[in-house]
Amino acid sequence: MTCVWTPGLGRRSPGVDEAFDGPKPTGVGASGTRRDSPLLSSLVATSTAAGEIVDIYDAAGLPKPTLSELGPDFATRAQNAANPHLAIEALRDLLTEESAAVSQNNLVRQRAFSQKVQELMNRYTNQQLTSAEVIAELIELAKEVAAEGNRGQRFTPPLSSDELSFYDSLATNESALTVQGESVLAQIARELWVISRRDVKTDWTVRDDAPKLAHRRSVAAEAGKIFA
């Protein structure tokens, strides 16, 4: 069976991924005007007839960029592409792939990035954004994804990616963030990460580990207060 291939998501069988078809009734031109544009459905049909696997970047007339290359020049090329909707799909797939890579151990951030991409695509599908606008928004989100790897550096001392996962989980409680503040939550995250590592190799039945167990309970109690 012939499929359309998109980097990061692999092969898609025609009709399997409904979201891949994008806005079905209408599309949005680069100039912001509305026009009928079932581009992806047509692409699938064409590739099926030809017995080929089509790269969506080639179909959009764009090279596959890295996140660092998603600047004004790329935005202009994408907005002026012959098929801007394909450029949008290519950008969405790139963001899906890269955001999953930078947040692979952080469920909170994975969900946040996924939700942001989906919200933008929903607004585009509902004709609340033109193709030029959604391309600009996706590129702005790409900057956030690119900066994700260094986000822990803003803390003193910096948080590792594992510590940042604990911090983000704690910070989902907005009242805790307001009352405790970022620095306190960051310190709790550091201690919870240390405890999680100790849990793997510490025998809590050994008497010499009693002080560690007491510390573990102390930190857990402190974290528990946040959510009380």
Helices and strands as residue ranges (DSSP letters): E 4-6, E 10-12, G 18-21, E 27-28, E 34-35, H 39-50, E 54-55, H 56-60, G 67-69, H 72-79, H 84-102, H 107-125, H 131-147, G 148-154, H 161-171, H 174-180, H 182-201, G 207-209, H 210-226
